[in-house]
Amino acid sequence: MNVPKPNWGWASLPFLLLLWIALASRYPSYILPQPWDVAHEAWHWLRNGSLWKQFKVSLMEELGGFVTAVVVALLAGTAGGLSSRFRDFTAPLNSLFMAIPPIAWAPLTMIIFGLGYFSIMLVIFIAAMFPMAVTIQEGVQGIRGGEVHTARTLGANQHQLLAYVYLPASLPFVTAALRIGFSQAWRALVAAEMIGATQGIGWMVSMGGQIGNSSQVLLGIVLIGLIAWLMESLVFRHLEQHYQKWRV
């Protein structure tokens, strides 16, 4: 009988919290505040309704850019996996856009489109779309030819091949692509908001640094990490585990 190994992941956050308290005790609170100072700052933002407002702005920008990137990546990745000509055509573009840090596009988008929703959404789209498209393309391309041949022998048409062969076989790669894409999109969102936004969680961090409010800076950092961790733990990890058996 195999005894399951204990999962020590639960200990990492308390360890990080204790490390934070120990480090903060060596500095004045205006330089490195304690967790309870940040909690007090969070209560201040919650009480006047500003925290929800900043979160809602970031959420709308994230959803707009990420959902658009998912749709385009699904189309481009599937087309690249099925067509060698399309794959050859997009290969240099994928390499180029994935090599450039997404935040490098932020100043240009803001010069062209101005500050606001569309500029930040475009940076998020660029950050997320290309890694997702490449991951999906590799998944579709890796589907075994024997499965396709068997389906064709049984009389499957192109639509049935997509629905009953390519889609189930590529779902693990699609979920992995979503996980990668969201991570890239979230980082790009925060960085773009820090450069050129007047609202949002990234703006909170940037503005806190400008006015010397360390508690506000750390509050924004904690929110950024917490939201990413919740999405990873509650959504993407479960999706990936659910479809992992479909790789076989």
Backbone hydrogen bonds in HBPLUS format (Angstrom, degrees):
<---DONOR---> <-ACCEPTOR-->    atom                        ^
c    i                          cat <-CA-CA->   ^        H-A-AA   ^      H-
h    n   atom  resd res      DA  || num        DHA   H-A  angle D-A-AA Bond
n    s   type  num  typ     dist DA aas  dist angle  dist       angle   num
A0011-ALA N   A0008-TRP O   3.10 MM   3  5.64 152.5  2.18 113.0 120.4     1
A0012-SER N   A0009-GLY O   3.25 MM   3  5.69 160.6  2.29 112.3 117.6     2
A0015-PHE N   A0011-ALA O   3.09 MM   4  6.15 154.6  2.16 144.8 152.5     3
A0016-LEU N   A0012-SER O   2.90 MM   4  6.15 154.0  1.97 146.2 153.4     4
A0017-LEU N   A0013-LEU O   2.90 MM   4  6.15 155.4  1.96 152.4 159.4     5
A0018-LEU N   A0014-PRO O   2.92 MM   4  6.15 162.2  1.96 151.5 155.4     6
A0019-LEU N   A0015-PHE O   2.93 MM   4  6.13 154.9  1.99 147.5 154.9     7
A0020-TRP N   A0016-LEU O   2.92 MM   4  6.12 154.2  1.98 144.9 151.9     8
A0021-ILE N   A0017-LEU O   2.99 MM   4  6.31 160.5  2.03 151.3 155.8     9
A0022-ALA N   A0018-LEU O   2.95 MM   4  6.16 159.8  1.99 148.0 153.5    10
A0023-LEU N   A0019-LEU O   2.94 MM   4  6.14 163.0  1.97 152.1 156.5    11
A0024-ALA N   A0020-TRP O   2.84 MM   4  5.97 165.0  1.87 154.1 159.0    12
A0025-SER N   A0021-ILE O   3.06 MM   4  6.14 138.0  2.25 140.6 150.1    13
A0026-ARG N   A0023-LEU O   3.07 MM   3  5.60 160.3  2.11 114.1 120.3    14
A0027-TYR N   A0024-ALA O   3.17 MM   3  5.42 165.1  2.19 110.0 114.7    15
A0031-ILE N   A0028-PRO O   3.00 MM   3  5.53 154.6  2.06 114.0 122.0    16
A0032-LEU N   A0028-PRO O   3.06 MM   4  6.33 163.4  2.09 168.3 166.4    17
A0037-ASP N   A0034-GLN O   2.95 MM   3  5.24 132.0  2.19 105.7 119.1    18
A0038-VAL N   A0034-GLN O   3.20 MM   4  6.66 152.6  2.28 151.9 159.5    19
A0039-ALA N   A0035-PRO O   2.86 MM   4  6.17 151.2  1.94 146.5 155.5    20
A0040-HIS N   A0036-TRP O   2.97 MM   4  6.12 148.8  2.07 136.0 143.6    21
A0041-GLU N   A0037-ASP O   2.99 MM   4  6.31 150.8  2.08 141.1 149.2    22
A0042-ALA N   A0038-VAL O   2.83 MM   4  6.14 151.9  1.91 147.5 155.7    23
A0043-TRP N   A0039-ALA O   2.95 MM   4  6.23 153.3  2.03 145.6 152.3    24
A0044-HIS N   A0040-HIS O   3.04 MM   4  6.33 150.1  2.13 143.7 151.5    25
A0045-TRP N   A0041-GLU O   3.05 MM   4  6.40 158.5  2.10 150.2 155.1    26
A0046-LEU N   A0042-ALA O   2.81 MM   4  6.03 152.3  1.89 149.2 157.9    27
A0047-ARG N   A0043-TRP O   2.85 MM   4  5.89 157.5  1.90 146.5 152.3    28
A0048-ASN N   A0044-HIS O   3.33 MM   4  6.55 154.6  2.40 145.0 149.5    29
A0050-SER N   A0045-TRP O   3.01 MM   5  5.21 116.6  2.43 154.8 161.2    30
A0051-LEU N   A0045-TRP O   3.20 MM   6  5.03 166.7  2.22 116.0 115.5    31
A0049-GLY N   A0046-LEU O   3.13 MM   3  5.05 154.0  2.20  99.4 107.3    32
A0054-GLN N   A0050-SER O   2.95 MM   4  6.23 160.3  1.99 155.8 159.3    33
A0055-PHE N   A0051-LEU O   2.99 MM   4  6.21 162.6  2.02 150.9 156.2    34
A0056-LYS N   A0052-TRP O   2.84 MM   4  5.95 157.3  1.89 147.8 154.0    35
A0057-VAL N   A0053-LYS O   3.09 MM   4  6.31 156.8  2.14 146.8 152.4    36
A0058-SER N   A0054-GLN O   3.11 MM   4  6.35 168.3  2.12 151.5 154.0    37
A0059-LEU N   A0055-PHE O   2.85 MM   4  6.01 155.8  1.91 149.5 157.2    38
A0060-MET N   A0056-LYS O   3.00 MM   4  6.16 160.6  2.04 149.4 153.3    39
A0061-GLU N   A0057-VAL O   3.10 MM   4  6.35 160.3  2.14 150.0 155.4    40
A0062-GLU N   A0058-SER O   2.86 MM   4  6.00 159.7  1.90 149.2 155.4    41
A0063-LEU N   A0059-LEU O   2.87 MM   4  6.02 166.7  1.89 151.9 155.5    42
A0064-GLY N   A0060-MET O   3.01 MM   4  6.07 164.1  2.03 144.4 149.2    43
A0065-GLY N   A0061-GLU O   3.15 MM   4  6.30 173.2  2.16 151.1 152.6    44
A0066-PHE N   A0062-GLU O   2.83 MM   4  5.78 163.0  1.86 152.8 158.7    45
A0067-VAL N   A0063-LEU O   2.92 MM   4  5.62 163.1  1.95 142.9 148.6    46
A0068-THR N   A0064-GLY O   3.40 MM   4  6.24 159.0  2.45 134.1 140.1    47
A0069-ALA N   A0065-GLY O   3.03 MM   4  6.12 151.5  2.11 138.7 147.0    48
A0070-VAL N   A0066-PHE O   2.86 MM   4  6.14 150.4  1.95 150.6 158.8    49
A0071-VAL N   A0067-VAL O   3.11 MM   4  6.39 164.4  2.14 153.4 155.7    50
A0072-VAL N   A0068-THR O   3.14 MM   4  6.37 172.5  2.14 153.8 155.5    51
A0073-ALA N   A0069-ALA O   2.82 MM   4  5.84 157.8  1.87 147.1 154.4    52
A0074-LEU N   A0070-VAL O   2.90 MM   4  6.03 156.8  1.96 150.6 156.0    53
A0075-LEU N   A0071-VAL O   3.23 MM   4  6.49 161.2  2.27 147.4 151.8    54
A0076-ALA N   A0072-VAL O   2.82 MM   4  5.99 173.4  1.83 158.0 160.3    55
A0077-GLY N   A0073-ALA O   2.71 MM   4  5.50 159.3  1.75 143.6 150.8    56
A0078-THR N   A0074-LEU O   3.08 MM   4  5.92 157.7  2.13 135.2 141.7    57
A0079-ALA N   A0075-LEU O   2.99 MM   4  6.08 162.5  2.02 145.7 151.3    58
A0080-GLY N   A0076-ALA O   2.87 MM   4  6.00 154.7  1.94 144.5 151.8    59
A0081-GLY N   A0077-GLY O   2.94 MM   4  6.10 146.0  2.06 140.5 149.6    60
A0082-LEU N   A0078-THR O   3.04 MM   4  6.23 142.4  2.18 146.2 155.6    61
A0083-SER N   A0079-ALA O   2.88 MM   4  5.81 148.8  1.98 148.5 156.4    62
A0087-ARG N   A0083-SER O   3.03 MM   4  6.19 152.8  2.11 142.1 150.4    63
A0088-ASP N   A0084-SER O   2.87 MM   4  6.05 156.2  1.93 146.5 151.8    64
A0089-PHE N   A0085-ARG O   2.99 MM   4  6.19 153.2  2.06 144.3 152.1    65
A0090-THR N   A0086-PHE O   3.00 MM   4  6.19 154.6  2.06 148.5 154.0    66
A0091-ALA N   A0087-ARG O   3.03 MM   4  5.95 130.4  2.28 142.1 153.7    67
A0094-ASN N   A0090-THR O   2.85 MM   4  6.08 162.1  1.89 163.9 168.9    68
A0095-SER N   A0091-ALA O   3.05 MM   4  6.25 165.5  2.07 153.3 157.0    69
A0096-LEU N   A0092-PRO O   2.90 MM   4  6.02 159.3  1.94 147.0 153.0    70
A0097-PHE N   A0093-LEU O   2.95 MM   4  6.07 179.2  1.95 157.7 157.9    71
A0098-MET N   A0094-ASN O   2.98 MM   4  5.89 150.8  2.06 144.2 152.4    72
A0099-ALA N   A0095-SER O   3.11 MM   4  6.04 132.1  2.35 135.0 145.5    73
A0099-ALA N   A0096-LEU O   3.26 MM   3  5.32 135.2  2.47  95.8 107.7    74
A0104-ALA N   A0101-PRO O   2.85 MM   3  5.55 153.4  1.92 122.3 130.4    75
A0105-TRP N   A0102-PRO O   2.97 MM   3  5.66 158.9  2.02 118.4 124.4    76
A0106-ALA N   A0103-ILE O   3.05 MM   3  5.24 148.1  2.16 103.7 113.2    77
A0109-THR N   A0105-TRP O   2.94 MM   4  6.17 170.4  1.95 166.5 169.3    78
A0110-MET N   A0106-ALA O   3.02 MM   4  6.11 154.1  2.09 152.2 159.4    79
A0111-ILE N   A0107-PRO O   2.93 MM   4  6.14 141.0  2.09 141.4 151.8    80
A0112-ILE N   A0108-LEU O   2.98 MM   4  6.24 161.3  2.01 154.4 158.8    81
A0113-PHE N   A0109-THR O   2.79 MM   4  5.72 165.4  1.81 147.2 151.9    82
A0114-GLY N   A0110-MET O   2.80 MM   4  4.35 127.9  2.07 110.3 120.4    83
A0120-ILE N   A0116-GLY O   3.35 MM   4  6.58 169.5  2.36 156.9 159.7    84
A0121-MET N   A0117-TYR O   2.88 MM   4  6.00 161.2  1.92 155.9 162.2    85
A0122-LEU N   A0118-PHE O   2.93 MM   4  6.07 150.8  2.02 146.6 153.7    86
A0123-VAL N   A0119-SER O   3.18 MM   4  6.50 153.5  2.25 145.0 151.3    87
A0124-ILE N   A0120-ILE O   3.03 MM   4  6.32 158.6  2.08 150.7 156.5    88
A0125-PHE N   A0121-MET O   2.89 MM   4  6.13 156.1  1.94 147.0 153.8    89
A0126-ILE N   A0122-LEU O   3.03 MM   4  6.27 163.3  2.05 151.5 154.5    90
A0127-ALA N   A0123-VAL O   3.01 MM   4  6.19 156.9  2.07 146.4 153.1    91
A0128-ALA N   A0124-ILE O   3.02 MM   4  6.17 153.7  2.09 153.0 158.7    92
A0129-MET N   A0125-PHE O   2.90 MM   4  5.68 165.8  1.92 155.1 159.4    93
A0132-MET N   A0128-ALA O   3.33 MM   4  6.35 160.0  2.37 150.5 156.4    94
A0133-ALA N   A0129-MET O   2.86 MM   4  6.03 160.8  1.89 155.6 161.6    95
A0134-VAL N   A0130-PHE O   3.07 MM   4  6.20 163.8  2.10 153.9 157.1    96
A0135-THR N   A0131-PRO O   3.11 MM   4  6.24 160.0  2.15 144.0 149.4    97
A0136-ILE N   A0132-MET O   2.95 MM   4  6.15 167.0  1.97 157.1 160.2    98
A0137-GLN N   A0133-ALA O   2.87 MM   4  5.96 157.7  1.92 145.6 152.7    99
A0138-GLU N   A0134-VAL O   2.99 MM   4  6.19 159.9  2.03 148.8 153.2   100
A0139-GLY N   A0135-THR O   3.09 MM   4  6.34 148.4  2.20 141.2 150.1   101
A0140-VAL N   A0136-ILE O   2.93 MM   4  6.22 164.2  1.95 158.9 161.5   102
A0141-GLN N   A0137-GLN O   2.87 MM   4  5.95 161.3  1.90 150.5 156.7   103
A0142-GLY N   A0138-GLU O   3.02 MM   4  5.99 136.7  2.21 134.2 144.0   104
A0143-ILE N   A0140-VAL O   3.27 MM   3  5.54 166.8  2.29 108.6 112.4   105
A0149-HIS N   A0145-GLY O   2.85 MM   4  6.07 162.2  1.88 153.7 159.2   106
A0150-THR N   A0146-GLY O   2.91 MM   4  6.02 158.4  1.96 145.5 151.2   107
A0151-ALA N   A0147-GLU O   3.04 MM   4  6.24 160.9  2.07 145.8 150.8   108
A0152-ARG N   A0148-VAL O   2.93 MM   4  6.18 157.9  1.97 150.8 157.1   109
A0153-THR N   A0149-HIS O   2.89 MM   4  6.09 154.4  1.95 147.4 154.7   110
A0154-LEU N   A0150-THR O   3.04 MM   4  6.32 144.1  2.17 144.0 153.3   111
A0156-ALA N   A0151-ALA O   2.96 MM   5  5.44 163.3  1.99 148.8 146.0   112
A0155-GLY N   A0152-ARG O   2.94 MM   3  5.05 157.2  1.99 105.7 111.6   113
A0161-LEU N   A0157-ASN O   2.90 MM   4  6.16 150.5  1.98 151.4 160.5   114
A0162-LEU N   A0158-GLN O   3.05 MM   4  6.32 158.1  2.10 147.0 152.0   115
A0163-ALA N   A0159-HIS O   3.00 MM   4  6.21 158.1  2.04 145.5 151.7   116
A0164-TYR N   A0160-GLN O   2.80 MM   4  5.70 163.2  1.83 150.3 154.6   117
A0165-VAL N   A0161-LEU O   2.92 MM   4  5.08 143.3  2.05 132.2 138.1   118
A0166-TYR N   A0161-LEU O   2.89 MM   5  6.23 160.5  1.93 154.7 160.9   119
A0167-LEU N   A0162-LEU O   2.90 MM   5  5.75 146.7  2.01 143.9 152.6   120
A0169-ALA N   A0165-VAL O   3.19 MM   4  6.14 160.3  2.23 146.6 152.6   121
A0170-SER N   A0166-TYR O   2.94 MM   4  5.90 138.7  2.11 144.5 154.6   122
A0171-LEU N   A0167-LEU O   3.11 MM   4  6.08 122.1  2.46 147.0 159.4   123
A0173-PHE N   A0170-SER O   3.00 MM   3  5.34 120.7  2.36 107.1 121.9   124
A0174-VAL N   A0170-SER O   2.92 MM   4  6.22 146.1  2.03 150.4 161.3   125
A0175-THR N   A0171-LEU O   2.95 MM   4  6.19 162.6  1.98 159.2 161.4   126
A0176-ALA N   A0172-PRO O   3.07 MM   4  6.26 152.4  2.15 138.2 146.1   127
A0177-ALA N   A0173-PHE O   2.84 MM   4  5.99 148.5  1.94 139.8 148.9   128
A0178-LEU N   A0174-VAL O   2.91 MM   4  6.21 152.3  1.98 148.2 155.3   129
A0179-ARG N   A0175-THR O   3.07 MM   4  6.29 155.4  2.13 143.2 149.5   130
A0180-ILE N   A0176-ALA O   3.02 MM   4  6.29 162.8  2.05 150.2 154.1   131
A0181-GLY N   A0177-ALA O   2.76 MM   4  5.85 165.9  1.78 152.9 157.9   132
A0182-PHE N   A0178-LEU O   2.89 MM   4  5.95 162.7  1.92 148.3 152.1   133
A0183-SER N   A0179-ARG O   3.28 MM   4  6.41 162.4  2.32 142.5 147.1   134
A0184-GLN N   A0180-ILE O   3.04 MM   4  6.34 163.4  2.07 154.2 158.4   135
A0185-ALA N   A0181-GLY O   2.82 MM   4  5.96 159.5  1.86 149.9 156.6   136
A0186-TRP N   A0182-PHE O   2.83 MM   4  5.93 161.0  1.87 153.8 157.8   137
A0187-ARG N   A0183-SER O   3.19 MM   4  6.37 161.8  2.23 145.9 150.3   138
A0188-ALA N   A0184-GLN O   3.00 MM   4  6.19 161.3  2.04 148.1 153.7   139
A0189-LEU N   A0185-ALA O   2.86 MM   4  6.03 154.1  1.93 147.9 155.2   140
A0190-VAL N   A0186-TRP O   3.14 MM   4  6.38 170.3  2.15 150.9 151.9   141
A0191-ALA N   A0187-ARG O   3.04 MM   4  6.23 168.8  2.05 153.0 156.5   142
A0192-ALA N   A0188-ALA O   2.85 MM   4  5.91 162.3  1.88 150.1 155.4   143
A0193-GLU N   A0189-LEU O   2.91 MM   4  6.10 157.8  1.96 152.6 158.8   144
A0194-MET N   A0190-VAL O   3.03 MM   4  6.23 145.3  2.15 143.8 153.2   145
A0195-ILE N   A0191-ALA O   3.19 MM   4  6.47 136.6  2.39 140.1 150.9   146
A0195-ILE N   A0192-ALA O   3.19 MM   3  5.19 129.9  2.45  93.7 106.6   147
A0196-GLY N   A0192-ALA O   2.96 MM   4  6.17 176.8  1.96 161.1 161.2   148
A0204-MET N   A0200-GLY O   3.04 MM   4  6.39 144.5  2.17 140.9 150.8   149
A0204-MET N   A0201-ILE O   3.08 MM   3  4.95 117.2  2.50  91.0 106.5   150
A0205-VAL N   A0201-ILE O   3.19 MM   4  6.60 154.1  2.26 149.8 154.5   151
A0206-SER N   A0202-GLY O   3.03 MM   4  6.32 168.7  2.04 153.1 155.9   152
A0207-MET N   A0203-TRP O   2.77 MM   4  5.85 171.7  1.78 157.7 160.4   153
A0208-GLY N   A0204-MET O   2.89 MM   4  5.93 155.7  1.95 143.9 151.2   154
A0209-GLY N   A0205-VAL O   3.04 MM   4  6.30 151.6  2.12 147.1 154.1   155
A0210-GLN N   A0206-SER O   3.06 MM   4  6.37 150.1  2.15 145.4 153.9   156
A0211-ILE N   A0207-MET O   3.05 MM   4  6.31 150.8  2.14 151.4 157.9   157
A0213-ASN N   A0208-GLY O   2.78 MM   5  4.80 148.8  1.87 149.4 151.1   158
A0212-GLY N   A0209-GLY O   3.38 MM   3  5.02 152.5  2.46  92.1  99.9   159
A0217-VAL N   A0213-ASN O   3.15 MM   4  6.51 157.0  2.20 148.9 155.6   160
A0218-LEU N   A0214-SER O   2.90 MM   4  6.14 168.2  1.92 153.8 156.3   161
A0219-LEU N   A0215-SER O   2.87 MM   4  5.98 147.3  1.97 140.5 150.3   162
A0220-GLY N   A0216-GLN O   3.03 MM   4  6.27 161.2  2.07 148.9 152.3   163
A0221-ILE N   A0217-VAL O   3.00 MM   4  6.33 157.0  2.06 147.8 154.6   164
A0222-VAL N   A0218-LEU O   2.83 MM   4  6.00 162.4  1.86 151.1 155.3   165
A0223-LEU N   A0219-LEU O   2.99 MM   4  6.21 158.9  2.04 148.7 154.4   166
A0224-ILE N   A0220-GLY O   2.95 MM   4  6.17 158.4  2.00 149.1 154.9   167
A0225-GLY N   A0221-ILE O   3.03 MM   4  6.28 168.8  2.04 154.2 156.4   168
A0226-LEU N   A0222-VAL O   2.82 MM   4  5.90 158.6  1.87 149.3 156.2   169
A0227-ILE N   A0223-LEU O   2.97 MM   4  6.01 169.7  1.98 152.5 154.5   170
A0228-ALA N   A0224-ILE O   3.22 MM   4  6.36 165.4  2.24 146.1 150.4   171
A0229-TRP N   A0225-GLY O   2.90 MM   4  6.04 156.7  1.96 147.6 154.5   172
A0230-LEU N   A0226-LEU O   2.90 MM   4  6.10 157.1  1.95 150.5 156.4   173
A0231-MET N   A0227-ILE O   3.02 MM   4  6.24 163.3  2.05 151.7 155.8   174
A0232-GLU N   A0228-ALA O   2.99 MM   4  6.15 156.8  2.05 145.0 151.8   175
A0233-SER N   A0229-TRP O   2.86 MM   4  5.99 163.7  1.89 150.5 154.9   176
A0234-LEU N   A0230-LEU O   2.83 MM   4  5.65 166.6  1.85 150.1 154.8   177
A0235-VAL N   A0231-MET O   3.09 MM   4  5.28 144.8  2.22 126.7 134.5   178
A0236-PHE N   A0231-MET O   3.11 MM   5  6.49 156.1  2.17 159.3 164.3   179
A0237-ARG N   A0232-GLU O   2.99 MM   5  5.80 150.3  2.08 151.2 157.9   180
A0239-LEU N   A0235-VAL O   3.02 MM   4  6.25 158.8  2.07 153.0 159.7   181
A0240-GLU N   A0236-PHE O   2.91 MM   4  6.04 165.9  1.93 151.1 154.8   182
A0241-GLN N   A0237-ARG O   2.99 MM   4  6.16 158.6  2.04 144.9 150.7   183
A0242-HIS N   A0238-HIS O   2.92 MM   4  6.00 153.1  1.99 145.2 152.7   184
A0243-TYR N   A0239-LEU O   3.09 MM   4  6.33 156.3  2.15 152.6 157.3   185
A0244-GLN N   A0240-GLU O   2.95 MM   4  5.77 113.4  2.41 137.5 152.5   186
A0246-TRP N   A0243-TYR O   3.04 MM   3  5.34 149.1  2.14 105.7 115.3   187
A0247-ARG N   A0244-GLN O   3.13 MM   3  5.78 167.8  2.14 117.5 121.3   188
A0248-VAL N   A0245-LYS O   3.41 MM   3  5.97 154.9  2.48 109.3 114.4   189
